[in-house]
Amino acid sequence: MILFNLLTLSPAAARTVAHLVLTERLATDVFVDEAIENYCLTAAGTVSTEPLYRVLFLTKALLYRRIELLLQEQFPDNDFRIYATAVTQVNDAEAERVRRLQPA
């Protein structure tokens, strides 16, 4: 299993991704952190901030590429930053919910 993380500057895109992942049965629950303050270094060497939105969900590791391709298809001009974190431990009830997702 993995914890899929998607970061975007667009609140509308974050909400749409959440709905898409759920309706495609690629996750059972999706969490959207809204307006996380993102600090970044500008080309001029100064620190700037911008609001960032994070979409987070637990899924099967073998679904990562399918999700990535779906997002590229649905959002061809996206600003997404995507990464996954391996999940080594999860309670039995949650593991069973993830097992019922789309076949990998």
C-alpha beads as a LAMMPS data file, in Angstrom:
LAMMPS data file: protein, C-alpha beads

104 atoms
103 bonds

1 atom types
1 bond types

-500.0 500.0 xlo xhi
-500.0 500.0 ylo yhi
-500.0 500.0 zlo zhi

Masses

1 110.0

Atoms # bond

1 1 1 0.000 0.000 0.000
2 1 1 1.006 3.594 -0.524
3 1 1 0.010 6.992 0.710
4 1 1 -0.512 8.958 -2.511
5 1 1 0.240 12.682 -2.274
6 1 1 -0.688 15.262 -4.876
7 1 1 0.200 18.932 -4.452
8 1 1 -1.368 21.683 -6.547
9 1 1 -1.865 25.440 -6.505
10 1 1 -5.466 25.026 -7.676
11 1 1 -8.213 24.401 -5.113
12 1 1 -10.629 23.444 -7.909
13 1 1 -8.185 20.862 -9.274
14 1 1 -7.696 19.403 -5.780
15 1 1 -11.452 18.935 -5.340
16 1 1 -11.844 17.469 -8.840
17 1 1 -8.993 15.013 -8.243
18 1 1 -10.648 13.904 -4.991
19 1 1 -13.939 13.187 -6.787
20 1 1 -12.198 11.453 -9.706
21 1 1 -10.148 9.110 -7.518
22 1 1 -13.233 8.146 -5.523
23 1 1 -15.560 7.594 -8.479
24 1 1 -12.900 5.520 -10.260
25 1 1 -12.652 3.383 -7.080
26 1 1 -8.933 4.065 -6.695
27 1 1 -9.337 5.086 -3.038
28 1 1 -11.993 4.758 -0.348
29 1 1 -11.348 8.104 1.343
30 1 1 -9.566 11.203 0.089
31 1 1 -8.334 14.062 2.243
32 1 1 -7.765 17.581 0.951
33 1 1 -5.620 19.945 3.003
34 1 1 -6.555 23.427 1.942
35 1 1 -4.304 26.457 1.816
36 1 1 -1.108 25.010 3.209
37 1 1 1.463 27.778 3.089
38 1 1 4.144 26.758 0.616
39 1 1 7.495 28.477 1.005
40 1 1 9.692 28.550 -2.082
41 1 1 12.897 30.191 -3.215
42 1 1 12.430 32.559 -6.158
43 1 1 14.862 32.992 -9.050
44 1 1 15.954 36.252 -7.391
45 1 1 16.955 34.333 -4.255
46 1 1 14.134 35.610 -2.045
47 1 1 11.656 33.493 -0.133
48 1 1 8.088 33.641 -1.367
49 1 1 4.883 31.966 -0.198
50 1 1 1.853 30.712 -2.047
51 1 1 -1.179 28.652 -1.010
52 1 1 -0.806 24.975 -1.821
53 1 1 -3.467 22.266 -1.725
54 1 1 -2.665 18.639 -0.884
55 1 1 -4.746 15.645 -1.927
56 1 1 -3.906 12.587 0.150
57 1 1 -5.218 9.021 0.043
58 1 1 -4.292 5.427 0.777
59 1 1 -4.311 3.059 -2.191
60 1 1 -2.710 -0.044 -3.643
61 1 1 0.900 0.432 -4.719
62 1 1 0.194 -1.256 -8.049
63 1 1 -2.417 1.431 -8.848
64 1 1 0.132 4.274 -8.744
65 1 1 0.870 4.305 -12.478
66 1 1 -2.822 3.969 -13.389
67 1 1 -3.630 6.967 -11.192
68 1 1 -0.738 8.971 -12.633
69 1 1 -1.881 8.281 -16.218
70 1 1 -5.508 9.107 -15.374
71 1 1 -4.442 12.439 -13.890
72 1 1 -2.313 13.248 -16.945
73 1 1 -5.266 12.451 -19.199
74 1 1 -7.806 14.467 -17.192
75 1 1 -5.477 17.395 -16.410
76 1 1 -3.074 17.748 -19.368
77 1 1 -1.812 21.205 -18.320
78 1 1 -1.566 20.517 -14.604
79 1 1 0.903 21.927 -12.091
80 1 1 0.773 18.762 -9.959
81 1 1 3.619 17.481 -7.858
82 1 1 2.972 13.809 -7.146
83 1 1 4.738 11.360 -4.892
84 1 1 3.951 8.291 -2.846
85 1 1 5.092 6.994 0.501
86 1 1 5.197 3.270 1.234
87 1 1 2.828 2.175 3.988
88 1 1 4.195 -0.780 5.911
89 1 1 1.596 -1.036 8.663
90 1 1 -2.164 -0.509 8.629
91 1 1 -4.993 -1.773 10.815
92 1 1 -7.005 -4.761 9.534
93 1 1 -10.209 -2.833 8.794
94 1 1 -8.417 -0.265 6.649
95 1 1 -6.377 -2.944 4.870
96 1 1 -9.591 -4.746 3.927
97 1 1 -11.114 -1.523 2.545
98 1 1 -8.059 -0.988 0.338
99 1 1 -8.106 -4.600 -0.867
100 1 1 -11.625 -4.005 -2.260
101 1 1 -10.443 -1.233 -4.586
102 1 1 -9.983 -1.705 -8.326
103 1 1 -7.886 -4.715 -9.202
104 1 1 -4.306 -3.701 -9.887

Bonds

1 1 1 2
2 1 2 3
3 1 3 4
4 1 4 5
5 1 5 6
6 1 6 7
7 1 7 8
8 1 8 9
9 1 9 10
10 1 10 11
11 1 11 12
12 1 12 13
13 1 13 14
14 1 14 15
15 1 15 16
16 1 16 17
17 1 17 18
18 1 18 19
19 1 19 20
20 1 20 21
21 1 21 22
22 1 22 23
23 1 23 24
24 1 24 25
25 1 25 26
26 1 26 27
27 1 27 28
28 1 28 29
29 1 29 30
30 1 30 31
31 1 31 32
32 1 32 33
33 1 33 34
34 1 34 35
35 1 35 36
36 1 36 37
37 1 37 38
38 1 38 39
39 1 39 40
40 1 40 41
41 1 41 42
42 1 42 43
43 1 43 44
44 1 44 45
45 1 45 46
46 1 46 47
47 1 47 48
48 1 48 49
49 1 49 50
50 1 50 51
51 1 51 52
52 1 52 53
53 1 53 54
54 1 54 55
55 1 55 56
56 1 56 57
57 1 57 58
58 1 58 59
59 1 59 60
60 1 60 61
61 1 61 62
62 1 62 63
63 1 63 64
64 1 64 65
65 1 65 66
66 1 66 67
67 1 67 68
68 1 68 69
69 1 69 70
70 1 70 71
71 1 71 72
72 1 72 73
73 1 73 74
74 1 74 75
75 1 75 76
76 1 76 77
77 1 77 78
78 1 78 79
79 1 79 80
80 1 80 81
81 1 81 82
82 1 82 83
83 1 83 84
84 1 84 85
85 1 85 86
86 1 86 87
87 1 87 88
88 1 88 89
89 1 89 90
90 1 90 91
91 1 91 92
92 1 92 93
93 1 93 94
94 1 94 95
95 1 95 96
96 1 96 97
97 1 97 98
98 1 98 99
99 1 99 100
100 1 100 101
101 1 101 102
102 1 102 103
103 1 103 104
